[in-house]
Amino acid sequence: MIRIKDFIKRAGIPGQAELARTLGVSNKTVSMWATGKRTPTFKVCRRLLEMGMTVEELFGKPYRSSAATRSDMDE
């Protein structure tokens, strides 16, 4: 589930409606992302990351890089 509320607060965005306007989607769509009922498209995910959303906020869990995984495999 995307951590929309965390991102909105951290980024200083006035609310979900403003984020929706910025992304060109409906407020209901943003709400559905926040509740896990829908997932944003790749294009929207990319835009959120460009706006400063962290990978953890986008995917809702800590991100483990492929570099870390690769080094783990070498051991």
C-alpha distance (Angstrom), angle and dihedral (degrees) to the residues before:
residue distance angle dihedral
M1 . . .
I2 3.78 . .
R3 3.80 114.6 .
I4 3.81 94.8 -134.2
K5 3.81 95.0 156.3
D6 3.81 92.0 54.2
F7 3.80 91.3 50.3
I8 3.81 94.6 45.8
K9 3.80 91.4 51.1
R10 3.81 95.0 44.4
A11 3.81 93.9 45.0
G12 3.81 93.2 47.6
I13 3.80 93.0 -121.7
P14 3.83 110.5 159.3
G15 3.82 93.5 -127.3
Q16 3.78 149.2 -56.0
A17 3.80 92.4 -63.0
E18 3.81 91.7 58.0
L19 3.81 91.7 46.6
A20 3.81 89.1 50.0
R21 3.82 91.2 51.6
T22 3.80 91.3 48.7
L23 3.80 91.7 51.3
G24 3.80 95.2 41.2
V25 3.80 95.0 -119.3
S26 3.79 133.7 113.2
N27 3.79 123.6 -89.6
K28 3.81 87.4 -120.2
T29 3.81 89.7 58.0
V30 3.82 91.5 53.6
S31 3.80 89.3 47.4
M32 3.80 90.5 52.6
W33 3.81 90.3 52.0
A34 3.80 89.9 50.9
T35 3.81 91.8 52.8
G36 3.79 94.9 43.1
K37 3.81 94.7 -115.2
R38 3.81 92.3 119.4
T39 3.77 137.7 19.2
P40 3.80 123.4 -138.3
T41 3.77 119.6 -114.7
F42 3.77 120.6 -101.6
K43 3.80 89.4 -103.9
V44 3.81 91.6 54.7
C45 3.82 92.1 44.7
R46 3.78 89.0 53.7
R47 3.81 91.1 49.2
L48 3.83 91.1 49.7
L49 3.80 90.2 52.2
E50 3.81 90.0 48.3
M51 3.82 88.0 52.4
G52 3.81 89.4 56.7
M53 3.79 103.7 -93.8
T54 3.78 110.5 150.8
V55 3.78 122.5 -125.8
E56 3.81 87.6 -116.2
E57 3.82 91.1 55.5
L58 3.79 91.4 46.3
F59 3.79 97.0 48.5
G60 3.80 98.0 27.5
K61 3.78 96.4 -126.8
P62 3.80 139.0 67.9
Y63 3.78 113.0 -73.8
R64 3.76 120.4 -127.2
S65 3.78 111.1 -157.6
S66 3.78 122.4 -131.0
A67 3.83 87.7 -122.1
A68 3.80 90.5 61.8
T69 3.79 90.4 47.5
R70 3.79 91.8 49.9
S71 3.82 92.8 51.3
D72 3.80 90.1 47.9
M73 3.80 88.9 56.1
D74 3.81 91.8 53.9
E75 3.80 92.8 60.2
